[in-house]
């Protein structure tokens, strides 16, 4: 479900109209998050660390309203929930695209996510997922400790989906630290909203469920 934002009465009207004219309206930041407790939680429960931190990022995303905004045919829409369109690595060094619905309970999310991972890993090609607009474009580079990132972009396609990428989980002073890159459309949100997501995500990473 989604509802249309009345742009003329929207507090971001001027910001939207300004940045929506840009050929490249996306901006991005890379931050470090402490995932020590979530890493421990994954080991204790015997579950995928990737799926656990991915799910916590989806929980955070769904708490920060601007991450649910999308531009569709020149209009701004707010979706009720946001899901994951993510790259899934294969043993042969390639990857495919997978789609995972957001489910609030991790155990429910894990069951469906594992099915999607197995389906992609047993296939070939990219398999562009028919995920719709209400997704975050996720990717993971667990081999790289990066400090910045850029994305391949097709500028003829009016993209407004946020892009979140996870780096290598590394040891620093007894903690597990991971780089997270966040790229968003400036017509829909600002650095303040990105910081809200980062704070919410860090709070969730600091919790064991």
C-alpha positions as CSV (number, residue, x, y, z in Angstrom):
1,X,0.0,0.0,0.0
2,X,1.1,3.5,-0.7
3,X,-0.2,7.1,-0.4
4,X,0.6,10.1,-2.5
5,X,2.3,13.1,-0.9
6,X,0.7,16.4,-1.6
7,X,3.9,18.2,-2.8
8,X,2.3,21.7,-2.7
9,X,1.7,21.3,1.0
10,X,4.8,19.3,1.8
11,X,7.5,20.7,4.1
12,X,10.1,19.5,1.6
13,X,8.4,21.1,-1.5
14,X,11.3,23.5,-2.2
15,X,14.0,20.9,-1.6
16,X,12.2,18.3,-3.8
17,X,11.7,20.7,-6.7
18,X,15.4,21.8,-6.4
19,X,17.1,18.5,-6.3
20,X,14.6,16.7,-8.5
21,X,16.0,18.6,-11.5
22,X,19.6,17.2,-11.0
23,X,21.0,14.7,-13.4
24,X,22.5,13.0,-10.3
25,X,20.4,13.7,-7.2
26,X,21.9,11.0,-5.1
27,X,24.4,11.8,-2.3
28,X,26.2,9.2,-0.2
29,X,28.1,8.7,3.1
30,X,30.1,5.9,4.5
31,X,30.1,5.3,8.3
32,X,31.4,2.6,10.6
33,X,29.0,0.7,12.9
34,X,29.9,-1.5,15.9
35,X,28.3,-4.9,15.3
36,X,30.0,-6.7,18.1
37,X,26.9,-7.8,19.9
38,X,25.0,-8.7,16.7
39,X,28.0,-10.8,15.6
40,X,28.0,-12.5,19.0
41,X,24.2,-13.0,18.7
42,X,24.5,-14.6,15.3
43,X,27.2,-17.0,16.6
44,X,25.2,-17.9,19.8
45,X,22.0,-18.6,17.8
46,X,23.8,-20.3,14.9
47,X,22.2,-18.0,12.3
48,X,23.7,-16.1,9.4
49,X,25.4,-12.9,10.5
50,X,24.6,-11.3,7.1
51,X,20.8,-12.1,7.5
52,X,20.8,-10.8,11.1
53,X,22.5,-7.4,10.3
54,X,20.4,-7.1,7.1
55,X,17.2,-7.6,9.0
56,X,18.2,-5.1,11.6
57,X,18.9,-2.6,8.9
58,X,15.4,-3.2,7.5
59,X,13.9,-2.7,10.9
60,X,15.8,0.7,11.1
61,X,14.8,1.7,7.6
62,X,11.1,1.1,8.3
63,X,11.3,3.4,11.3
64,X,12.7,6.4,9.4
65,X,9.8,7.7,7.2
66,X,11.8,9.4,4.3
67,X,13.3,5.9,3.4
68,X,9.8,4.9,2.4
69,X,9.4,7.8,-0.1
70,X,9.7,7.1,-3.8
71,X,9.3,9.3,-6.9
72,X,6.9,7.7,-9.4
73,X,6.1,9.5,-12.7
74,X,7.1,12.8,-11.1
75,X,5.0,12.4,-7.9
76,X,6.1,11.4,-4.4
77,X,4.6,8.4,-2.8
78,X,5.0,7.0,0.7
79,X,4.9,3.2,1.1
80,X,3.6,1.4,4.1
81,X,6.7,-0.8,4.3
82,X,10.1,-1.2,2.6
83,X,11.6,-4.5,1.6
84,X,15.1,-5.7,0.4
85,X,16.4,-6.1,-3.1
86,X,19.9,-7.5,-2.5
87,X,22.8,-9.0,-4.2
88,X,23.4,-12.7,-3.3
89,X,26.9,-14.1,-3.8
90,X,27.4,-17.5,-5.4
91,X,30.3,-19.9,-4.7
92,X,31.6,-19.4,-8.3
93,X,32.3,-15.7,-7.8
94,X,29.2,-14.4,-9.5
95,X,26.1,-12.9,-7.9
96,X,22.4,-12.7,-8.6
97,X,19.7,-10.3,-7.5
98,X,17.2,-11.5,-4.8
99,X,14.1,-10.1,-3.2
100,X,13.2,-10.4,0.4
101,X,10.0,-9.1,2.1
102,X,10.4,-7.2,5.3
103,X,9.0,-9.2,8.2
104,X,9.2,-7.7,11.7
105,X,10.2,-11.0,13.4
106,X,13.7,-12.1,12.4
107,X,12.8,-15.8,12.6
108,X,10.0,-15.3,10.0
109,X,12.3,-13.2,7.8
110,X,15.1,-15.8,8.0
111,X,12.9,-18.6,6.8
112,X,11.9,-16.7,3.6
113,X,15.3,-15.2,3.1
114,X,17.0,-18.6,3.1
115,X,14.6,-19.8,0.5
116,X,15.5,-16.8,-1.7
117,X,19.2,-17.2,-1.2
118,X,19.1,-20.9,-2.2
119,X,17.0,-20.1,-5.3
120,X,19.5,-17.5,-6.5
121,X,22.6,-19.6,-5.6
122,X,21.2,-22.5,-7.6
123,X,20.6,-20.4,-10.7
124,X,22.7,-18.5,-13.2
125,X,22.6,-15.0,-14.5
126,X,21.5,-11.8,-12.7
127,X,17.8,-12.6,-12.4
128,X,16.5,-9.0,-12.1
129,X,13.9,-9.3,-9.3
130,X,10.5,-7.9,-9.9
131,X,10.6,-6.1,-6.6
132,X,8.7,-2.9,-7.3
133,X,9.6,0.5,-6.0
134,X,9.4,0.0,-2.2
135,X,12.8,-1.6,-1.8
136,X,16.3,-0.7,-0.6
137,X,19.0,-1.8,-3.0
138,X,21.4,-3.7,-0.8
139,X,24.8,-5.2,-1.5
140,X,27.5,-6.7,0.6
141,X,31.3,-6.7,0.0
142,X,32.5,-8.8,2.9
143,X,36.0,-8.9,1.5
144,X,36.6,-5.2,1.5
145,X,37.1,-2.6,4.2
146,X,36.0,0.4,2.2
147,X,35.9,4.1,3.3
148,X,33.8,5.3,0.3
149,X,31.8,3.9,-2.5
150,X,30.1,4.8,-5.8
151,X,27.4,3.0,-7.7
152,X,26.8,2.1,-11.3
153,X,23.9,4.3,-12.4
154,X,21.7,4.4,-15.5
155,X,20.8,8.1,-15.6
156,X,18.0,7.6,-18.2
157,X,16.2,5.6,-15.5
158,X,14.6,7.8,-12.8
159,X,15.8,5.9,-9.7
160,X,14.8,7.0,-6.2
161,X,15.5,3.8,-4.2
162,X,18.1,4.2,-1.4
163,X,21.2,2.0,-1.7
164,X,22.9,0.5,1.3
165,X,26.1,-1.5,1.1
166,X,28.0,-3.4,3.8
167,X,31.7,-3.9,4.0
168,X,34.1,-6.3,5.7
169,X,33.5,-7.0,9.4
170,X,36.9,-6.2,11.0
171,X,38.4,-6.4,14.5
172,X,39.3,-3.1,16.1
173,X,40.3,-2.9,19.8
174,X,38.2,-6.0,20.7
175,X,35.2,-4.8,18.7
176,X,33.6,-5.9,15.4
177,X,33.4,-2.9,13.2
178,X,31.8,-2.8,9.7
179,X,31.6,-0.1,7.1
180,X,28.2,0.9,5.8
181,X,27.7,3.0,2.7
182,X,24.3,4.8,2.4
183,X,23.3,6.5,-0.9
184,X,19.9,8.3,-1.0
185,X,18.0,10.7,-3.3
186,X,18.4,14.3,-2.0
187,X,15.0,15.2,-3.4
188,X,13.5,12.9,-0.8
189,X,15.8,13.3,2.2
190,X,18.8,15.0,3.7
191,X,21.8,14.1,5.8
192,X,19.7,14.6,9.0
193,X,17.5,11.7,7.9
194,X,20.5,9.5,7.1
195,X,21.9,10.2,10.5
196,X,18.5,9.1,12.0
197,X,18.8,5.8,10.2
198,X,22.5,5.3,11.3
199,X,21.6,6.0,15.0
200,X,18.6,3.7,14.9
201,X,20.6,1.0,13.2
202,X,23.4,1.3,15.7
203,X,20.9,1.0,18.6
204,X,19.6,-2.2,17.0
205,X,23.0,-3.6,16.5
206,X,23.7,-3.0,20.2
207,X,20.8,-5.3,21.1
208,X,20.5,-9.0,21.4
209,X,17.1,-10.4,20.9
